[in-house]
Amino acid sequence: MISDNEGSFYKKKLLLLFCSLLLVAGCGNPAATLPTVIGSGSVDIPGYKITAPAAG
C-alpha cells in the first residue's frame, strides 16, 4: 500500500513528467506560415449622426 507521502511524491513526478512532455512537444518545427501580403489602398468609413429623442 502506498502512503500519503509516497502518493504525493508520485503525483509530483507525474506532473513534472507531463509538463516536460508538453515543453518538448512545443519545441518542434514551426507550423507552415502563410505568405506575407503587402498592399495599399484606402478604406472609407461612413459617418453617422446619432441624436437622442429627448434630453436627459
mmCIF entry with sequence, helices, sheets and N, C-alpha, C, O atoms, coordinates in Angstrom:
data_MODEL
# 
_entry.id   MODEL 
# 
_entity.id                         1 
_entity.type                       polymer 
_entity.pdbx_number_of_molecules   1 
# 
_entity_poly.entity_id                      1 
_entity_poly.type                           'polypeptide(L)' 
_entity_poly.nstd_linkage                   no 
_entity_poly.nstd_monomer                   no 
_entity_poly.pdbx_seq_one_letter_code       MISDNEGSFYKKKLLLLFCSLLLVAGCGNPAATLPTVIGSGSVDIPGYKITAPAAG 
_entity_poly.pdbx_seq_one_letter_code_can   MISDNEGSFYKKKLLLLFCSLLLVAGCGNPAATLPTVIGSGSVDIPGYKITAPAAG 
_entity_poly.pdbx_strand_id                 A 
# 
loop_
_entity_poly_seq.entity_id 
_entity_poly_seq.num 
_entity_poly_seq.mon_id 
_entity_poly_seq.hetero 
1 1  MET n 
1 2  ILE n 
1 3  SER n 
1 4  ASP n 
1 5  ASN n 
1 6  GLU n 
1 7  GLY n 
1 8  SER n 
1 9  PHE n 
1 10 TYR n 
1 11 LYS n 
1 12 LYS n 
1 13 LYS n 
1 14 LEU n 
1 15 LEU n 
1 16 LEU n 
1 17 LEU n 
1 18 PHE n 
1 19 CYS n 
1 20 SER n 
1 21 LEU n 
1 22 LEU n 
1 23 LEU n 
1 24 VAL n 
1 25 ALA n 
1 26 GLY n 
1 27 CYS n 
1 28 GLY n 
1 29 ASN n 
1 30 PRO n 
1 31 ALA n 
1 32 ALA n 
1 33 THR n 
1 34 LEU n 
1 35 PRO n 
1 36 THR n 
1 37 VAL n 
1 38 ILE n 
1 39 GLY n 
1 40 SER n 
1 41 GLY n 
1 42 SER n 
1 43 VAL n 
1 44 ASP n 
1 45 ILE n 
1 46 PRO n 
1 47 GLY n 
1 48 TYR n 
1 49 LYS n 
1 50 ILE n 
1 51 THR n 
1 52 ALA n 
1 53 PRO n 
1 54 ALA n 
1 55 ALA n 
1 56 GLY n 
# 
_struct_asym.id          A 
_struct_asym.entity_id   1 
# 
_struct_conf.conf_type_id            HELX_P 
_struct_conf.id                      HELX_P1 
_struct_conf.pdbx_PDB_helix_id       AA1 
_struct_conf.beg_label_comp_id       ASP 
_struct_conf.beg_label_asym_id       A 
_struct_conf.beg_label_seq_id        4 
_struct_conf.pdbx_beg_PDB_ins_code   ? 
_struct_conf.end_label_comp_id       ALA 
_struct_conf.end_label_asym_id       A 
_struct_conf.end_label_seq_id        25 
_struct_conf.pdbx_end_PDB_ins_code   ? 
_struct_conf.beg_auth_comp_id        ASP 
_struct_conf.beg_auth_asym_id        A 
_struct_conf.beg_auth_seq_id         4 
_struct_conf.end_auth_comp_id        ALA 
_struct_conf.end_auth_asym_id        A 
_struct_conf.end_auth_seq_id         25 
_struct_conf.pdbx_PDB_helix_class    1 
_struct_conf.details                 ? 
_struct_conf.pdbx_PDB_helix_length   22 
# 
_struct_conf_type.id          HELX_P 
_struct_conf_type.criteria    ? 
_struct_conf_type.reference   ? 
# 
loop_
_atom_site.group_PDB 
_atom_site.id 
_atom_site.type_symbol 
_atom_site.label_atom_id 
_atom_site.label_alt_id 
_atom_site.label_comp_id 
_atom_site.label_asym_id 
_atom_site.label_entity_id 
_atom_site.label_seq_id 
_atom_site.pdbx_PDB_ins_code 
_atom_site.Cartn_x 
_atom_site.Cartn_y 
_atom_site.Cartn_z 
_atom_site.occupancy 
_atom_site.B_iso_or_equiv 
_atom_site.pdbx_formal_charge 
_atom_site.auth_seq_id 
_atom_site.auth_comp_id 
_atom_site.auth_asym_id 
_atom_site.auth_atom_id 
_atom_site.pdbx_PDB_model_num 
ATOM 1   N N  . MET A 1 1  ? 0.834   -1.174 0.000   1.00 0.00 ? 1  MET A N  1 
ATOM 2   C CA . MET A 1 1  ? 0.000   0.000  0.000   1.00 0.00 ? 1  MET A CA 1 
ATOM 3   C C  . MET A 1 1  ? 0.885   1.245  0.000   1.00 0.00 ? 1  MET A C  1 
ATOM 4   O O  . MET A 1 1  ? 1.931   1.262  0.648   1.00 0.00 ? 1  MET A O  1 
ATOM 5   N N  . ILE A 1 2  ? 0.478   2.265  -0.709  1.00 0.00 ? 2  ILE A N  1 
ATOM 6   C CA . ILE A 1 2  ? 1.258   3.499  -0.833  1.00 0.00 ? 2  ILE A CA 1 
ATOM 7   C C  . ILE A 1 2  ? 0.790   4.489  0.225   1.00 0.00 ? 2  ILE A C  1 
ATOM 8   O O  . ILE A 1 2  ? -0.403  4.765  0.360   1.00 0.00 ? 2  ILE A O  1 
ATOM 9   N N  . SER A 1 3  ? 1.764   5.022  0.979   1.00 0.00 ? 3  SER A N  1 
ATOM 10  C CA . SER A 1 3  ? 1.410   6.012  2.000   1.00 0.00 ? 3  SER A CA 1 
ATOM 11  C C  . SER A 1 3  ? 1.114   7.352  1.348   1.00 0.00 ? 3  SER A C  1 
ATOM 12  O O  . SER A 1 3  ? 1.336   7.524  0.150   1.00 0.00 ? 3  SER A O  1 
ATOM 13  N N  . ASP A 1 4  ? 0.610   8.310  2.137   1.00 0.00 ? 4  ASP A N  1 
ATOM 14  C CA . ASP A 1 4  ? 0.271   9.635  1.611   1.00 0.00 ? 4  ASP A CA 1 
ATOM 15  C C  . ASP A 1 4  ? 1.507   10.354 1.080   1.00 0.00 ? 4  ASP A C  1 
ATOM 16  O O  . ASP A 1 4  ? 1.443   11.023 0.049   1.00 0.00 ? 4  ASP A O  1 
ATOM 17  N N  . ASN A 1 5  ? 2.623   10.218 1.775   1.00 0.00 ? 5  ASN A N  1 
ATOM 18  C CA . ASN A 1 5  ? 3.851   10.875 1.328   1.00 0.00 ? 5  ASN A CA 1 
ATOM 19  C C  . ASN A 1 5  ? 4.333   10.302 0.003   1.00 0.00 ? 5  ASN A C  1 
ATOM 20  O O  . ASN A 1 5  ? 4.749   11.048 -0.883  1.00 0.00 ? 5  ASN A O  1 
ATOM 21  N N  . GLU A 1 6  ? 4.279   8.986  -0.137  1.00 0.00 ? 6  GLU A N  1 
ATOM 22  C CA . GLU A 1 6  ? 4.701   8.357  -1.384  1.00 0.00 ? 6  GLU A CA 1 
ATOM 23  C C  . GLU A 1 6  ? 3.746   8.703  -2.515  1.00 0.00 ? 6  GLU A C  1 
ATOM 24  O O  . GLU A 1 6  ? 4.183   8.923  -3.645  1.00 0.00 ? 6  GLU A O  1 
ATOM 25  N N  . GLY A 1 7  ? 2.452   8.756  -2.233  1.00 0.00 ? 7  GLY A N  1 
ATOM 26  C CA . GLY A 1 7  ? 1.466   9.114  -3.245  1.00 0.00 ? 7  GLY A CA 1 
ATOM 27  C C  . GLY A 1 7  ? 1.670   10.534 -3.729  1.00 0.00 ? 7  GLY A C  1 
ATOM 28  O O  . GLY A 1 7  ? 1.562   10.809 -4.924  1.00 0.00 ? 7  GLY A O  1 
ATOM 29  N N  . SER A 1 8  ? 1.963   11.438 -2.806  1.00 0.00 ? 8  SER A N  1 
ATOM 30  C CA . SER A 1 8  ? 2.227   12.826 -3.170  1.00 0.00 ? 8  SER A CA 1 
ATOM 31  C C  . SER A 1 8  ? 3.485   12.916 -4.023  1.00 0.00 ? 8  SER A C  1 
ATOM 32  O O  . SER A 1 8  ? 3.538   13.684 -4.984  1.00 0.00 ? 8  SER A O  1 
ATOM 33  N N  . PHE A 1 9  ? 4.496   12.130 -3.671  1.00 0.00 ? 9  PHE A N  1 
ATOM 34  C CA . PHE A 1 9  ? 5.752   12.112 -4.429  1.00 0.00 ? 9  PHE A CA 1 
ATOM 35  C C  . PHE A 1 9  ? 5.504   11.649 -5.862  1.00 0.00 ? 9  PHE A C  1 
ATOM 36  O O  . PHE A 1 9  ? 6.022   12.244 -6.808  1.00 0.00 ? 9  PHE A O  1 
ATOM 37  N N  . TYR A 1 10 ? 4.712   10.587 -6.021  1.00 0.00 ? 10 TYR A N  1 
ATOM 38  C CA . TYR A 1 10 ? 4.427   10.070 -7.365  1.00 0.00 ? 10 TYR A CA 1 
ATOM 39  C C  . TYR A 1 10 ? 3.593   11.058 -8.172  1.00 0.00 ? 10 TYR A C  1 
ATOM 40  O O  . TYR A 1 10 ? 3.780   11.179 -9.382  1.00 0.00 ? 10 TYR A O  1 
ATOM 41  N N  . LYS A 1 11 ? 2.675   11.766 -7.518  1.00 0.00 ? 11 LYS A N  1 
ATOM 42  C CA . LYS A 1 11 ? 1.875   12.779 -8.215  1.00 0.00 ? 11 LYS A CA 1 
ATOM 43  C C  . LYS A 1 11 ? 2.764   13.911 -8.707  1.00 0.00 ? 11 LYS A C  1 
ATOM 44  O O  . LYS A 1 11 ? 2.581   14.408 -9.818  1.00 0.00 ? 11 LYS A O  1 
ATOM 45  N N  . LYS A 1 12 ? 3.723   14.322 -7.888  1.00 0.00 ? 12 LYS A N  1 
ATOM 46  C CA . LYS A 1 12 ? 4.647   15.383 -8.293  1.00 0.00 ? 12 LYS A CA 1 
ATOM 47  C C  . LYS A 1 12 ? 5.520   14.926 -9.454  1.00 0.00 ? 12 LYS A C  1 
ATOM 48  O O  . LYS A 1 12 ? 5.778   15.694 -10.381 1.00 0.00 ? 12 LYS A O  1 
ATOM 49  N N  . LYS A 1 13 ? 5.974   13.673 -9.403  1.00 0.00 ? 13 LYS A N  1 
ATOM 50  C CA . LYS A 1 13 ? 6.786   13.147 -10.510 1.00 0.00 ? 13 LYS A CA 1 
ATOM 51  C C  . LYS A 1 13 ? 5.969   13.070 -11.794 1.00 0.00 ? 13 LYS A C  1 
ATOM 52  O O  . LYS A 1 13 ? 6.472   13.388 -12.871 1.00 0.00 ? 13 LYS A O  1 
ATOM 53  N N  . LEU A 1 14 ? 4.718   12.650 -11.683 1.00 0.00 ? 14 LEU A N  1 
ATOM 54  C CA . LEU A 1 14 ? 3.855   12.547 -12.850 1.00 0.00 ? 14 LEU A CA 1 
ATOM 55  C C  . LEU A 1 14 ? 3.571   13.934 -13.432 1.00 0.00 ? 14 LEU A C  1 
ATOM 56  O O  . LEU A 1 14 ? 3.571   14.098 -14.652 1.00 0.00 ? 14 LEU A O  1 
ATOM 57  N N  . LEU A 1 15 ? 3.331   14.929 -12.581 1.00 0.00 ? 15 LEU A N  1 
ATOM 58  C CA . LEU A 1 15 ? 3.104   16.294 -13.036 1.00 0.00 ? 15 LEU A CA 1 
ATOM 59  C C  . LEU A 1 15 ? 4.350   16.843 -13.721 1.00 0.00 ? 15 LEU A C  1 
ATOM 60  O O  . LEU A 1 15 ? 4.244   17.488 -14.764 1.00 0.00 ? 15 LEU A O  1 
ATOM 61  N N  . LEU A 1 16 ? 5.525   16.600 -13.155 1.00 0.00 ? 16 LEU A N  1 
ATOM 62  C CA . LEU A 1 16 ? 6.778   17.042 -13.760 1.00 0.00 ? 16 LEU A CA 1 
ATOM 63  C C  . LEU A 1 16 ? 6.991   16.376 -15.118 1.00 0.00 ? 16 LEU A C  1 
ATOM 64  O O  . LEU A 1 16 ? 7.425   17.034 -16.064 1.00 0.00 ? 16 LEU A O  1 
ATOM 65  N N  . LEU A 1 17 ? 6.696   15.099 -15.228 1.00 0.00 ? 17 LEU A N  1 
ATOM 66  C CA . LEU A 1 17 ? 6.830   14.388 -16.493 1.00 0.00 ? 17 LEU A CA 1 
ATOM 67  C C  . LEU A 1 17 ? 5.876   14.955 -17.536 1.00 0.00 ? 17 LEU A C  1 
ATOM 68  O O  . LEU A 1 17 ? 6.260   15.150 -18.689 1.00 0.00 ? 17 LEU A O  1 
ATOM 69  N N  . PHE A 1 18 ? 4.640   15.219 -17.140 1.00 0.00 ? 18 PHE A N  1 
ATOM 70  C CA . PHE A 1 18 ? 3.640   15.762 -18.060 1.00 0.00 ? 18 PHE A CA 1 
ATOM 71  C C  . PHE A 1 18 ? 4.061   17.138 -18.561 1.00 0.00 ? 18 PHE A C  1 
ATOM 72  O O  . PHE A 1 18 ? 3.974   17.418 -19.757 1.00 0.00 ? 18 PHE A O  1 
ATOM 73  N N  . CYS A 1 19 ? 4.519   18.003 -17.646 1.00 0.00 ? 19 CYS A N  1 
ATOM 74  C CA . CYS A 1 19 ? 4.965   19.343 -18.039 1.00 0.00 ? 19 CYS A CA 1 
ATOM 75  C C  . CYS A 1 19 ? 6.179   19.271 -18.957 1.00 0.00 ? 19 CYS A C  1 
ATOM 76  O O  . CYS A 1 19 ? 6.290   20.045 -19.908 1.00 0.00 ? 19 CYS A O  1 
ATOM 77  N N  . SER A 1 20 ? 7.080   18.347 -18.675 1.00 0.00 ? 20 SER A N  1 
ATOM 78  C CA . SER A 1 20 ? 8.264   18.177 -19.525 1.00 0.00 ? 20 SER A CA 1 
ATOM 79  C C  . SER A 1 20 ? 7.865   17.733 -20.926 1.00 0.00 ? 20 SER A C  1 
ATOM 80  O O  . SER A 1 20 ? 8.427   18.203 -21.915 1.00 0.00 ? 20 SER A O  1 
ATOM 81  N N  . LEU A 1 21 ? 6.904   16.834 -21.008 1.00 0.00 ? 21 LEU A N  1 
ATOM 82  C CA . LEU A 1 21 ? 6.451   16.371 -22.325 1.00 0.00 ? 21 LEU A CA 1 
ATOM 83  C C  . LEU A 1 21 ? 5.807   17.504 -23.115 1.00 0.00 ? 21 LEU A C  1 
ATOM 84  O O  . LEU A 1 21 ? 6.019   17.613 -24.323 1.00 0.00 ? 21 LEU A O  1 
ATOM 85  N N  . LEU A 1 22 ? 5.025   18.347 -22.447 1.00 0.00 ? 22 LEU A N  1 
ATOM 86  C CA . LEU A 1 22 ? 4.430   19.494 -23.132 1.00 0.00 ? 22 LEU A CA 1 
ATOM 87  C C  . LEU A 1 22 ? 5.497   20.452 -23.623 1.00 0.00 ? 22 LEU A C  1 
ATOM 88  O O  . LEU A 1 22 ? 5.395   20.985 -24.729 1.00 0.00 ? 22 LEU A O  1 
ATOM 89  N N  . LEU A 1 23 ? 6.520   20.675 -22.812 1.00 0.00 ? 23 LEU A N  1 
ATOM 90  C CA . LEU A 1 23 ? 7.602   21.570 -23.187 1.00 0.00 ? 23 LEU A CA 1 
ATOM 91  C C  . LEU A 1 23 ? 8.351   21.033 -24.399 1.00 0.00 ? 23 LEU A C  1 
ATOM 92  O O  . LEU A 1 23 ? 8.653   21.786 -25.325 1.00 0.00 ? 23 LEU A O  1 
ATOM 93  N N  . VAL A 1 24 ? 8.651   19.749 -24.401 1.00 0.00 ? 24 VAL A N  1 
ATOM 94  C CA . VAL A 1 24 ? 9.376   19.144 -25.520 1.00 0.00 ? 24 VAL A CA 1 
ATOM 95  C C  . VAL A 1 24 ? 8.513   19.129 -26.774 1.00 0.00 ? 24 VAL A C  1 
ATOM 96  O O  . VAL A 1 24 ? 9.027   19.322 -27.876 1.00 0.00 ? 24 VAL A O  1 
ATOM 97  N N  . ALA A 1 25 ? 7.219   18.905 -26.627 1.00 0.00 ? 25 ALA A N  1 
ATOM 98  C CA . ALA A 1 25 ? 6.324   18.868 -27.784 1.00 0.00 ? 25 ALA A CA 1 
ATOM 99  C C  . ALA A 1 25 ? 6.228   20.237 -28.442 1.00 0.00 ? 25 ALA A C  1 
ATOM 100 O O  . ALA A 1 25 ? 6.014   20.320 -29.652 1.00 0.00 ? 25 ALA A O  1 
ATOM 101 N N  . GLY A 1 26 ? 6.379   21.299 -27.683 1.00 0.00 ? 26 GLY A N  1 
ATOM 102 C CA . GLY A 1 26 ? 6.298   22.647 -28.233 1.00 0.00 ? 26 GLY A CA 1 
ATOM 103 C C  . GLY A 1 26 ? 7.572   23.109 -28.904 1.00 0.00 ? 26 GLY A C  1 
ATOM 104 O O  . GLY A 1 26 ? 7.606   24.203 -29.467 1.00 0.00 ? 26 GLY A O  1 
ATOM 105 N N  . CYS A 1 27 ? 8.623   22.304 -28.859 1.00 0.00 ? 27 CYS A N  1 
ATOM 106 C CA . CYS A 1 27 ? 9.919   22.710 -29.407 1.00 0.00 ? 27 CYS A CA 1 
ATOM 107 C C  . CYS A 1 27 ? 10.158  22.172 -30.809 1.00 0.00 ? 27 CYS A C  1 
ATOM 108 O O  . CYS A 1 27 ? 11.304  22.122 -31.256 1.00 0.00 ? 27 CYS A O  1 
ATOM 109 N N  . GLY A 1 28 ? 9.124   21.776 -31.502 1.00 0.00 ? 28 GLY A N  1 
ATOM 110 C CA . GLY A 1 28 ? 9.281   21.244 -32.848 1.00 0.00 ? 28 GLY A CA 1 
ATOM 111 C C  . GLY A 1 28 ? 9.408   22.340 -33.884 1.00 0.00 ? 28 GLY A C  1 
ATOM 112 O O  . GLY A 1 28 ? 9.551   23.515 -33.549 1.00 0.00 ? 28 GLY A O  1 
ATOM 113 N N  . ASN A 1 29 ? 9.356   21.949 -35.131 1.00 0.00 ? 29 ASN A N  1 
ATOM 114 C CA . ASN A 1 29 ? 9.394   22.920 -36.222 1.00 0.00 ? 29 ASN A CA 1 
ATOM 115 C C  . ASN A 1 29 ? 8.124   23.756 -36.201 1.00 0.00 ? 29 ASN A C  1 
ATOM 116 O O  . ASN A 1 29 ? 7.052   23.247 -35.872 1.00 0.00 ? 29 ASN A O  1 
ATOM 117 N N  . PRO A 1 30 ? 8.233   25.037 -36.549 1.00 0.00 ? 30 PRO A N  1 
ATOM 118 C CA . PRO A 1 30 ? 7.018   25.864 -36.568 1.00 0.00 ? 30 PRO A CA 1 
ATOM 119 C C  . PRO A 1 30 ? 6.057   25.384 -37.656 1.00 0.00 ? 30 PRO A C  1 
ATOM 120 O O  . PRO A 1 30 ? 6.473   24.803 -38.658 1.00 0.00 ? 30 PRO A O  1 
ATOM 121 N N  . ALA A 1 31 ? 4.804   25.631 -37.446 1.00 0.00 ? 31 ALA A N  1 
ATOM 122 C CA . ALA A 1 31 ? 3.785   25.255 -38.426 1.00 0.00 ? 31 ALA A CA 1 
ATOM 123 C C  . ALA A 1 31 ? 3.984   26.069 -39.700 1.00 0.00 ? 31 ALA A C  1 
ATOM 124 O O  . ALA A 1 31 ? 4.613   27.127 -39.686 1.00 0.00 ? 31 ALA A O  1 
ATOM 125 N N  . ALA A 1 32 ? 3.454   25.574 -40.764 1.00 0.00 ? 32 ALA A N  1 
ATOM 126 C CA . ALA A 1 32 ? 3.553   26.291 -42.037 1.00 0.00 ? 32 ALA A CA 1 
ATOM 127 C C  . ALA A 1 32 ? 2.897   27.656 -41.889 1.00 0.00 ? 32 ALA A C  1 
ATOM 128 O O  . ALA A 1 32 ? 1.778   27.775 -41.392 1.00 0.00 ? 32 ALA A O  1 
ATOM 129 N N  . THR A 1 33 ? 3.603   28.665 -42.323 1.00 0.00 ? 33 THR A N  1 
ATOM 130 C CA . THR A 1 33 ? 3.067   30.018 -42.213 1.00 0.00 ? 33 THR A CA 1 
ATOM 131 C C  . THR A 1 33 ? 2.544   30.478 -43.561 1.00 0.00 ? 33 THR A C  1 
ATOM 132 O O  . THR A 1 33 ? 3.023   30.051 -44.612 1.00 0.00 ? 33 THR A O  1 
ATOM 133 N N  . LEU A 1 34 ? 1.572   31.340 -43.513 1.00 0.00 ? 34 LEU A N  1 
ATOM 134 C CA . LEU A 1 34 ? 1.014   31.894 -44.737 1.00 0.00 ? 34 LEU A CA 1 
ATOM 135 C C  . LEU A 1 34 ? 1.964   32.955 -45.286 1.00 0.00 ? 34 LEU A C  1 
ATOM 136 O O  . LEU A 1 34 ? 2.662   33.613 -44.515 1.00 0.00 ? 34 LEU A O  1 
ATOM 137 N N  . PRO A 1 35 ? 1.999   33.127 -46.584 1.00 0.00 ? 35 PRO A N  1 
ATOM 138 C CA . PRO A 1 35 ? 2.880   34.153 -47.143 1.00 0.00 ? 35 PRO A CA 1 
ATOM 139 C C  . PRO A 1 35 ? 2.399   35.549 -46.741 1.00 0.00 ? 35 PRO A C  1 
ATOM 140 O O  . PRO A 1 35 ? 1.205   35.791 -46.568 1.00 0.00 ? 35 PRO A O  1 
ATOM 141 N N  . THR A 1 36 ? 3.357   36.448 -46.602 1.00 0.00 ? 36 THR A N  1 
ATOM 142 C CA . THR A 1 36 ? 3.036   37.825 -46.239 1.00 0.00 ? 36 THR A CA 1 
ATOM 143 C C  . THR A 1 36 ? 2.560   38.567 -47.477 1.00 0.00 ? 36 THR A C  1 
ATOM 144 O O  . THR A 1 36 ? 3.204   38.525 -48.525 1.00 0.00 ? 36 THR A O  1 
ATOM 145 N N  . VAL A 1 37 ? 1.427   39.246 -47.347 1.00 0.00 ? 37 VAL A N  1 
ATOM 146 C CA . VAL A 1 37 ? 0.865   40.004 -48.464 1.00 0.00 ? 37 VAL A CA 1 
ATOM 147 C C  . VAL A 1 37 ? 0.948   41.481 -48.101 1.00 0.00 ? 37 VAL A C  1 
ATOM 148 O O  . VAL A 1 37 ? 0.458   41.907 -47.055 1.00 0.00 ? 37 VAL A O  1 
ATOM 149 N N  . ILE A 1 38 ? 1.574   42.250 -48.980 1.00 0.00 ? 38 ILE A N  1 
ATOM 150 C CA . ILE A 1 38 ? 1.705   43.685 -48.755 1.00 0.00 ? 38 ILE A CA 1 
ATOM 151 C C  . ILE A 1 38 ? 0.909   44.385 -49.843 1.00 0.00 ? 38 ILE A C  1 
ATOM 152 O O  . ILE A 1 38 ? 1.029   44.048 -51.021 1.00 0.00 ? 38 ILE A O  1 
ATOM 153 N N  . GLY A 1 39 ? 0.105   45.348 -49.458 1.00 0.00 ? 39 GLY A N  1 
ATOM 154 C CA . GLY A 1 39 ? -0.710  46.052 -50.439 1.00 0.00 ? 39 GLY A CA 1 
ATOM 155 C C  . GLY A 1 39 ? -0.953  47.480 -49.995 1.00 0.00 ? 39 GLY A C  1 
ATOM 156 O O  . GLY A 1 39 ? -0.493  47.908 -48.936 1.00 0.00 ? 39 GLY A O  1 
ATOM 157 N N  . SER A 1 40 ? -1.667  48.189 -50.805 1.00 0.00 ? 40 SER A N  1 
ATOM 158 C CA . SER A 1 40 ? -2.013  49.557 -50.452 1.00 0.00 ? 40 SER A CA 1 
ATOM 159 C C  . SER A 1 40 ? -3.446  49.822 -50.897 1.00 0.00 ? 40 SER A C  1 
ATOM 160 O O  . SER A 1 40 ? -3.989  49.110 -51.742 1.00 0.00 ? 40 SER A O  1 
ATOM 161 N N  . GLY A 1 41 ? -4.042  50.847 -50.320 1.00 0.00 ? 41 GLY A N  1 
ATOM 162 C CA . GLY A 1 41 ? -5.421  51.171 -50.666 1.00 0.00 ? 41 GLY A CA 1 
ATOM 163 C C  . GLY A 1 41 ? -5.987  52.114 -49.640 1.00 0.00 ? 41 GLY A C  1 
ATOM 164 O O  . GLY A 1 41 ? -5.256  52.679 -48.825 1.00 0.00 ? 41 GLY A O  1 
ATOM 165 N N  . SER A 1 42 ? -7.287  52.284 -49.681 1.00 0.00 ? 42 SER A N  1 
ATOM 166 C CA . SER A 1 42 ? -7.942  53.171 -48.724 1.00 0.00 ? 42 SER A CA 1 
ATOM 167 C C  . SER A 1 42 ? -9.238  52.523 -48.256 1.00 0.00 ? 42 SER A C  1 
ATOM 168 O O  . SER A 1 42 ? -9.814  51.661 -48.919 1.00 0.00 ? 42 SER A O  1 
ATOM 169 N N  . VAL A 1 43 ? -9.667  52.977 -47.091 1.00 0.00 ? 43 VAL A N  1 
ATOM 170 C CA . VAL A 1 43 ? -10.896 52.470 -46.509 1.00 0.00 ? 43 VAL A CA 1 
ATOM 171 C C  . VAL A 1 43 ? -11.785 53.670 -46.218 1.00 0.00 ? 43 VAL A C  1 
ATOM 172 O O  . VAL A 1 43 ? -11.364 54.613 -45.547 1.00 0.00 ? 43 VAL A O  1 
ATOM 173 N N  . ASP A 1 44 ? -13.003 53.634 -46.719 1.00 0.00 ? 44 ASP A N  1 
ATOM 174 C CA . ASP A 1 44 ? -13.959 54.702 -46.467 1.00 0.00 ? 44 ASP A CA 1 
ATOM 175 C C  . ASP A 1 44 ? -14.928 54.244 -45.389 1.00 0.00 ? 44 ASP A C  1 
ATOM 176 O O  . ASP A 1 44 ? -15.598 53.221 -45.529 1.00 0.00 ? 44 ASP A O  1 
ATOM 177 N N  . ILE A 1 45 ? -14.992 55.017 -44.312 1.00 0.00 ? 45 ILE A N  1 
ATOM 178 C CA . ILE A 1 45 ? -15.888 54.698 -43.214 1.00 0.00 ? 45 ILE A CA 1 
ATOM 179 C C  . ILE A 1 45 ? -16.973 55.756 -43.174 1.00 0.00 ? 45 ILE A C  1 
ATOM 180 O O  . ILE A 1 45 ? -16.674 56.939 -43.014 1.00 0.00 ? 45 ILE A O  1 
ATOM 181 N N  . PRO A 1 46 ? -18.237 55.351 -43.315 1.00 0.00 ? 46 PRO A N  1 
ATOM 182 C CA . PRO A 1 46 ? -19.320 56.348 -43.316 1.00 0.00 ? 46 PRO A CA 1 
ATOM 183 C C  . PRO A 1 46 ? -19.514 56.912 -41.893 1.00 0.00 ? 46 PRO A C  1 
ATOM 184 O O  . PRO A 1 46 ? -19.335 56.216 -40.894 1.00 0.00 ? 46 PRO A O  1 
ATOM 185 N N  . GLY A 1 47 ? -19.886 58.190 -41.851 1.00 0.00 ? 47 GLY A N  1 
ATOM 186 C CA . GLY A 1 47 ? -20.167 58.832 -40.564 1.00 0.00 ? 47 GLY A CA 1 
ATOM 187 C C  . GLY A 1 47 ? -21.654 58.886 -40.322 1.00 0.00 ? 47 GLY A C  1 
ATOM 188 O O  . GLY A 1 47 ? -22.438 59.071 -41.254 1.00 0.00 ? 47 GLY A O  1 
ATOM 189 N N  . TYR A 1 48 ? -22.046 58.725 -39.075 1.00 0.00 ? 48 TYR A N  1 
ATOM 190 C CA . TYR A 1 48 ? -23.453 58.747 -38.715 1.00 0.00 ? 48 TYR A CA 1 
ATOM 191 C C  . TYR A 1 48 ? -23.685 59.777 -37.626 1.00 0.00 ? 48 TYR A C  1 
ATOM 192 O O  . TYR A 1 48 ? -22.850 59.922 -36.734 1.00 0.00 ? 48 TYR A O  1 
ATOM 193 N N  . LYS A 1 49 ? -24.787 60.489 -37.677 1.00 0.00 ? 49 LYS A N  1 
ATOM 194 C CA . LYS A 1 49 ? -25.161 61.407 -36.630 1.00 0.00 ? 49 LYS A CA 1 
ATOM 195 C C  . LYS A 1 49 ? -26.271 60.761 -35.816 1.00 0.00 ? 49 LYS A C  1 
ATOM 196 O O  . LYS A 1 49 ? -27.341 60.446 -36.338 1.00 0.00 ? 49 LYS A O  1 
ATOM 197 N N  . ILE A 1 50 ? -25.999 60.569 -34.527 1.00 0.00 ? 50 ILE A N  1 
ATOM 198 C CA . ILE A 1 50 ? -26.956 59.905 -33.647 1.00 0.00 ? 50 ILE A CA 1 
ATOM 199 C C  . ILE A 1 50 ? -27.482 60.939 -32.671 1.00 0.00 ? 50 ILE A C  1 
ATOM 200 O O  . ILE A 1 50 ? -26.706 61.615 -31.995 1.00 0.00 ? 50 ILE A O  1 
ATOM 201 N N  . THR A 1 51 ? -28.784 61.061 -32.597 1.00 0.00 ? 51 THR A N  1 
ATOM 202 C CA . THR A 1 51 ? -29.409 62.010 -31.664 1.00 0.00 ? 51 THR A CA 1 
ATOM 203 C C  . THR A 1 51 ? -30.385 61.275 -30.758 1.00 0.00 ? 51 THR A C  1 
ATOM 204 O O  . THR A 1 51 ? -30.990 60.275 -31.146 1.00 0.00 ? 51 THR A O  1 
ATOM 205 N N  . ALA A 1 52 ? -30.521 61.786 -29.558 1.00 0.00 ? 52 ALA A N  1 
ATOM 206 C CA . ALA A 1 52 ? -31.457 61.195 -28.598 1.00 0.00 ? 52 ALA A CA 1 
ATOM 207 C C  . ALA A 1 52 ? -32.837 61.812 -28.806 1.00 0.00 ? 52 ALA A C  1 
ATOM 208 O O  . ALA A 1 52 ? -32.927 62.989 -29.155 1.00 0.00 ? 52 ALA A O  1 
ATOM 209 N N  . PRO A 1 53 ? -33.904 61.061 -28.604 1.00 0.00 ? 53 PRO A N  1 
ATOM 210 C CA . PRO A 1 53 ? -35.248 61.596 -28.786 1.00 0.00 ? 53 PRO A CA 1 
ATOM 211 C C  . PRO A 1 53 ? -35.610 62.667 -27.735 1.00 0.00 ? 53 PRO A C  1 
ATOM 212 O O  . PRO A 1 53 ? -36.484 63.499 -27.979 1.00 0.00 ? 53 PRO A O  1 
ATOM 213 N N  . ALA A 1 54 ? -34.956 62.645 -26.599 1.00 0.00 ? 54 ALA A N  1 
ATOM 214 C CA . ALA A 1 54 ? -35.240 63.649 -25.562 1.00 0.00 ? 54 ALA A CA 1 
ATOM 215 C C  . ALA A 1 54 ? -33.962 63.922 -24.779 1.00 0.00 ? 54 ALA A C  1 
ATOM 216 O O  . ALA A 1 54 ? -33.095 63.054 -24.674 1.00 0.00 ? 54 ALA A O  1 
ATOM 217 N N  . ALA A 1 55 ? -33.849 65.107 -24.241 1.00 0.00 ? 55 ALA A N  1 
ATOM 218 C CA . ALA A 1 55 ? -32.676 65.453 -23.437 1.00 0.00 ? 55 ALA A CA 1 
ATOM 219 C C  . ALA A 1 55 ? -32.743 64.695 -22.125 1.00 0.00 ? 55 ALA A C  1 
ATOM 220 O O  . ALA A 1 55 ? -33.830 64.403 -21.627 1.00 0.00 ? 55 ALA A O  1 
ATOM 221 N N  . GLY A 1 56 ? -31.609 64.383 -21.576 1.00 0.00 ? 56 GLY A N  1 
ATOM 222 C CA . GLY A 1 56 ? -31.678 63.719 -20.302 1.00 0.00 ? 56 GLY A CA 1 
ATOM 223 C C  . GLY A 1 56 ? -30.427 63.125 -19.921 1.00 0.00 ? 56 GLY A C  1 
ATOM 224 O O  . GLY A 1 56 ? -30.331 62.521 -18.853 1.00 0.00 ? 56 GLY A O  1 
# 
